[in-house]
Amino acid sequence: MNQIAYADPNVLVSTDWVAQHGSDPGVRVIESNEDVLLYDTGHIAGAVHIDWHTDLNDPLVRDYVSPEAFAQLCSRNGITPGTTCVFYGDKANWWACYALWVFRLFGHTNVKIMNGGRDKWIAEGRELTRQKPAFAATHYPVPPNRLDAEIRAFADDALAQSKAGKPLIDVRSPGEYKGTVTHMPEYPQEGVLRGGHIPGAKSVPWKTAVNEDGTFKTPADLDQIYSQNCGLRKGEDIIAYCRIGERSSHTWFVLTYLLGYPNVRNYDGSWTEWGNRVRMPIERSA
Amino acid sequence: MNKACPEPPESSPSSQYPARLAAIVALFEGLPEDEKRETLISYADQAARCAPGKDETFDLEDVRKDEECTDTVGIFLKVNPARQVHLRVSLGPQVQILTKAMTSILCSGLEGSTLEAVMEVPADFVPRIVGGQLVRVRSQTVYYVLTRIKSACRAFLNRERAAEAA
């Protein structure tokens, strides 16, 4: 029998691994959450907090921080270009994957996800601390550019993808995809003017990639979902989207690192841009 | 002549809040950002104490899971003859930390206020406590508990009016 493995098994680490190696030199554990104060209530010892909103997003324009601001963020968290950054967080690692994706945008390659995230760490009865670590500032060279063209898609890219009939993966809930709701379940304040999906997009909710405990499904299961059921082929240009780019970061991580698809981009403008933008084509399905 | 319109105030004067809530608002407004976070965490830590006691009885109980919040929230209301409110709030384990903090703040800040005063509390105290940095997309449930408390007060008043009319 053929045993399928994750394309890059090193990118996924267990809670055990973090417990044993989280404090190793050259390793920085990073917590990123949706719940804005969750880190302050307790976190893995030695973990720093990266806030998706204030640390990774530009405060004014809807975009990511500048390369200079990214370098400063890394410097004040004791991160060098060679540091192994291990991300974890709430919501089955939505924001951990988002932060990892932003780190990749700036060319930081040595990245990992703690499988199962914060909930698994707590469910295993592992300790949390409220003590915030302090690390000596490092020199993190300003990245020469952001990899916007490589791993990020904009609305025009998604439109071109749709018109060309290339793969678009909608990772939102089925109701959002169908257009029967204009917001994510439990987030009614994030409504948009139009419901539906980008024409040609296939619905593969992010949650199909994880087990009940938030860990990623086996390589064989993931291959079944994305390659066999959804028909994605390696080498194809693939764009994933959701509402603001965090759930699609999760799927981007799965496709890129766990299944080894080389050309996957995350459309972070996602439905909050598409569903509000004038004259964008929209498809609805039963 | 071009007359400039007077700008509306950005937030209500503190005198519009019940006295206990106004004191909490004043405390937060004087704190630097770091201490504000720590104080919010302290309030969140106390949220479990806001849950109804085992033998407590109430005039109105409203326990439900709404789309606006990540878990079940229960509002328990007791009104004394002077129409002063005693509030208890139960929270499911998945509610956000800010929601827990706001629960503690409201239980303490609205204790002893009249039903009418609770109904009139303007929601603009929330950013004055939490600070603009924490009120953002994905943390809007911070307003939810106040909405639920007002809704419980309204339900109590409606029931009272219906009983009087009967």
HADDOCK unambig.tbl for C-alpha pairs under 7 A between the chains (distance, minus, plus):
assign (segid A and resid 34 and name CA) (segid B and resid 138 and name CA) 6.74 0.50 0.50
assign (segid A and resid 35 and name CA) (segid B and resid 96 and name CA) 5.76 0.50 0.50
assign (segid A and resid 35 and name CA) (segid B and resid 97 and name CA) 6.81 0.50 0.50
assign (segid A and resid 36 and name CA) (segid B and resid 134 and name CA) 6.88 0.50 0.50
assign (segid A and resid 37 and name CA) (segid B and resid 97 and name CA) 5.87 0.50 0.50
assign (segid A and resid 37 and name CA) (segid B and resid 98 and name CA) 6.83 0.50 0.50
assign (segid A and resid 38 and name CA) (segid B and resid 97 and name CA) 6.24 0.50 0.50
assign (segid A and resid 41 and name CA) (segid B and resid 41 and name CA) 6.63 0.50 0.50
assign (segid A and resid 185 and name CA) (segid B and resid 67 and name CA) 6.56 0.50 0.50
assign (segid A and resid 186 and name CA) (segid B and resid 67 and name CA) 4.19 0.50 0.50
assign (segid A and resid 186 and name CA) (segid B and resid 68 and name CA) 5.23 0.50 0.50
assign (segid A and resid 186 and name CA) (segid B and resid 69 and name CA) 6.11 0.50 0.50
assign (segid A and resid 186 and name CA) (segid B and resid 70 and name CA) 6.32 0.50 0.50
assign (segid A and resid 187 and name CA) (segid B and resid 67 and name CA) 6.80 0.50 0.50
assign (segid A and resid 187 and name CA) (segid B and resid 68 and name CA) 6.01 0.50 0.50
assign (segid A and resid 188 and name CA) (segid B and resid 67 and name CA) 6.88 0.50 0.50
assign (segid A and resid 188 and name CA) (segid B and resid 68 and name CA) 6.22 0.50 0.50
